[in-house]
Amino acid sequence: MKLNKKAFELALAKKQMSKAELSAKSGVSLSTITKLSSEKHEGKPKTAGKIAQALGVDVTDIMKED
């Protein structure tokens, strides 16, 4: 699963949260969040779910459509 960079960054901005704060809240490493936000790396569905939950959005809101 790949993150939609624009949607992901918009969700971060709406929550006024940094990637480091998201990492702490979601339990996903900052390195993984940074890699996924580049849209070049794929992550596991569980990881995407943790990120979405920490942002308070539906996982489909931040995923890249193929």
N, C-alpha and C positions, 0 to 999 in steps of 0.2 A: 504494500500500500504506500502511495506517495502522498505527501502533503501538498496542497495548493498553497504556494508561497504567499500569494496576495491575500487569500482568505485567512491564512494562518496569522500573518502579520496584522491584519485588521482585527482579528479576535484578540491578539495580544494588546493592541492599542486600546480597544474598547475596555479591556480589564485593567489598563494602565499597569501592565506587568512586563518585566524583562524576561528574557529567556532563562536567566539564572533563577529568578523567582518561580517561573513555571517549572523548572527542573526540581526545585525543592518541594513544590506543591504536588507535583505529579509522581515523583519518585523515578522519573526518567532522567538519565544522565544528561548533563548539558551538552556533552559531545554528541550524543544521539540526537538531541533536539536540533542542534546546529546542522548536522548532516542531513536530517530529514527536511529541514526548512530550505535546503538548497535545491530541492526537487530532483536531485540526481540519485538519491539513495532511497531504497524501499525499506519500510519498517514492517513489523509484525502488527496484525490487527489489534492485539492486546495493547501494544505501545500507543497506537493511534487512539484507542479508547481511553487510556490513562491521560493523554494530552488533552483530548476533547473534554473529559470530565473536569480536569483542573481548570480549563478555560470556561466551563459552563455552557458549552455548545454541543450540538449533535455532531457525532463523528463525521457525518456526511457533509457538514458545513465546511470542514477544513480539508477534505480529501480531494485529490486531483482526479478528475474524471478521465477515463481512458478513451 
